[in-house]
């Protein structure tokens, strides 16, 4: 768990007692060293990259992970924030999709949105990925198929999906 603001450290330690807590700029962390020093497993259930797109830290951190750990470590599920609704800084959305595709990840849902900010406006802000080596792709394909018609039109992304509208098939 990487957080730049030390103000949150006590809460993180309380709420995530089994996590490794790093207070640092995510673009400056030596991830390979952290993983090796903590005997990290080669596969993880979840990775969330939720940084500031408009200053480049989201894409820089993903590129750093791509260069340092994606050769060795995999994540079953990844949520990646691209914030296309308010910025296209360094083409973060497209560049991130290229990195994940190159690494074998499957984009389950593109342009997930949240209308909590303004009920009249759709805000596509992230993509959701899985790695086929670590998940049951039959279930993932059912999930994708079950939600093809839940996308709505959007002027920037052409289509977007409200995360609350995702329908989960019976397994």
C-alpha positions as CSV (number, residue, x, y, z in Angstrom):
1,X,0.0,0.0,0.0
2,X,1.6,3.2,-1.1
3,X,0.3,6.6,0.1
4,X,2.0,10.0,-0.3
5,X,0.2,11.6,2.6
6,X,1.5,10.4,6.1
7,X,-1.7,11.8,7.7
8,X,-3.5,8.5,6.7
9,X,-0.8,6.1,8.0
10,X,-2.4,5.4,11.4
11,X,-5.8,4.7,9.8
12,X,-4.2,2.4,7.2
13,X,-2.3,0.5,10.0
14,X,-5.6,0.1,11.8
15,X,-7.7,-0.9,8.9
16,X,-5.0,-2.8,6.9
17,X,-2.9,-4.4,9.7
18,X,-1.4,-7.1,7.4
19,X,-0.3,-4.7,4.6
20,X,3.1,-3.2,4.0
21,X,2.6,0.5,4.4
22,X,4.8,2.8,2.4
23,X,4.6,6.6,2.7
24,X,6.1,7.9,-0.4
25,X,5.4,9.2,-3.9
26,X,4.2,6.2,-5.9
27,X,6.4,7.2,-8.8
28,X,9.5,7.0,-6.6
29,X,9.1,3.6,-5.0
30,X,11.5,0.8,-5.8
31,X,8.7,-1.8,-6.3
32,X,11.0,-4.7,-7.1
33,X,13.0,-4.1,-3.9
34,X,9.8,-3.8,-1.8
35,X,8.4,-7.0,-3.2
36,X,11.6,-8.9,-2.8
37,X,12.2,-7.6,0.8
38,X,8.7,-8.7,1.8
39,X,8.8,-12.1,0.1
40,X,5.8,-11.1,-2.0
41,X,4.0,-13.9,-3.8
42,X,4.3,-14.0,-7.6
43,X,0.5,-13.5,-7.9
44,X,-1.8,-11.1,-6.2
45,X,-5.6,-10.9,-6.0
46,X,-5.9,-7.1,-6.6
47,X,-4.0,-4.0,-7.7
48,X,-5.6,-0.6,-7.6
49,X,-3.9,2.3,-9.3
50,X,-5.7,5.5,-8.2
51,X,-3.4,8.5,-8.4
52,X,-3.5,11.9,-9.9
53,X,-3.8,11.6,-13.7
54,X,-3.5,15.3,-14.3
55,X,0.1,15.4,-13.0
56,X,1.2,12.2,-14.7
57,X,1.7,10.1,-11.6
58,X,-0.9,7.5,-12.7
59,X,0.8,6.7,-16.0
60,X,4.4,7.1,-14.6
61,X,3.6,4.6,-11.8
62,X,2.1,2.1,-14.3
63,X,5.2,2.5,-16.5
64,X,7.4,1.9,-13.4
65,X,5.4,-1.2,-12.5
66,X,5.7,-2.4,-16.1
67,X,9.5,-1.9,-16.1
68,X,10.1,-3.2,-12.6
69,X,7.7,-6.0,-11.7
70,X,5.3,-7.0,-14.4
71,X,7.9,-9.5,-15.8
72,X,7.7,-11.5,-12.5
73,X,4.5,-10.6,-10.7
74,X,0.8,-10.8,-11.9
75,X,-2.4,-9.4,-10.5
76,X,-5.7,-11.3,-10.9
77,X,-7.7,-8.1,-11.0
78,X,-6.7,-4.5,-11.6
79,X,-8.6,-1.3,-11.5
80,X,-6.8,1.6,-13.2
81,X,-8.0,5.2,-13.0
82,X,-7.5,7.2,-16.2
83,X,-9.9,10.1,-15.5
84,X,-10.7,10.6,-19.2
85,X,-13.8,12.7,-18.3
86,X,-11.6,15.6,-17.3
87,X,-8.1,15.1,-18.7
88,X,-6.2,13.2,-21.3
89,X,-2.9,13.9,-19.8
90,X,-0.1,12.2,-21.8
91,X,-2.8,10.0,-23.4
92,X,-3.0,8.0,-20.1
93,X,-6.1,6.0,-21.1
94,X,-4.6,4.7,-24.4
95,X,-1.1,4.2,-23.0
96,X,-2.4,2.2,-20.0
97,X,-4.5,0.0,-22.2
98,X,-1.4,-0.7,-24.4
99,X,0.6,-1.7,-21.3
100,X,-2.0,-3.9,-19.9
101,X,-2.6,-5.6,-23.3
102,X,1.1,-6.1,-23.8
103,X,1.2,-7.8,-20.4
104,X,-1.7,-10.2,-21.2
105,X,-4.4,-8.5,-19.2
106,X,-8.0,-8.5,-20.5
107,X,-10.1,-5.4,-20.1
108,X,-13.3,-6.6,-18.6
109,X,-15.0,-3.2,-18.4
110,X,-13.8,0.0,-20.1
111,X,-14.7,3.5,-19.0
112,X,-16.4,2.7,-15.7
113,X,-18.2,5.8,-14.5
114,X,-19.6,7.3,-11.4
115,X,-22.5,9.7,-11.5
116,X,-22.2,10.5,-7.8
117,X,-20.5,13.8,-8.7
118,X,-23.4,15.1,-10.7
119,X,-26.5,13.0,-11.4
120,X,-26.9,14.6,-14.9
121,X,-23.3,14.0,-16.0
122,X,-21.5,10.7,-16.6
123,X,-17.8,10.7,-15.5
124,X,-15.8,7.8,-17.1
125,X,-12.8,7.4,-14.9
126,X,-11.3,3.9,-14.9
127,X,-10.9,0.5,-16.6
128,X,-11.1,-2.9,-15.0
129,X,-8.8,-5.7,-16.0
130,X,-8.1,-9.4,-15.2
131,X,-5.2,-11.6,-15.9
132,X,-6.4,-14.8,-17.6
133,X,-3.7,-16.9,-15.9
134,X,-5.2,-16.1,-12.5
135,X,-9.0,-16.0,-13.0
136,X,-11.7,-18.3,-14.4
137,X,-12.2,-16.8,-17.9
138,X,-15.5,-18.6,-18.3
139,X,-16.9,-16.5,-15.4
140,X,-15.3,-13.4,-16.8
141,X,-16.7,-13.9,-20.3
142,X,-20.1,-14.5,-18.7
143,X,-19.7,-11.2,-16.8
144,X,-18.7,-9.3,-20.0
145,X,-21.6,-10.8,-22.0
146,X,-24.1,-10.1,-19.2
147,X,-23.2,-6.4,-19.3
148,X,-22.9,-5.6,-23.0
149,X,-26.2,-3.8,-23.1
150,X,-25.6,-1.8,-19.9
151,X,-23.2,0.7,-21.5
152,X,-24.5,4.1,-22.2
153,X,-23.5,6.6,-24.8
154,X,-20.8,9.2,-23.8
155,X,-19.5,12.1,-25.9
156,X,-15.8,11.5,-25.0
157,X,-15.6,7.7,-24.8
158,X,-18.5,6.7,-27.0
159,X,-19.7,4.3,-24.3
160,X,-19.5,4.1,-20.5
161,X,-20.7,1.8,-17.8
162,X,-22.0,2.9,-14.4
163,X,-20.3,0.6,-11.9
164,X,-23.5,0.3,-9.9
165,X,-25.3,-1.1,-13.0
166,X,-23.0,-4.1,-13.4
167,X,-25.0,-7.3,-13.4
168,X,-23.3,-10.3,-12.0
169,X,-24.4,-13.7,-13.5
170,X,-25.2,-16.6,-11.2
171,X,-22.3,-18.9,-10.9
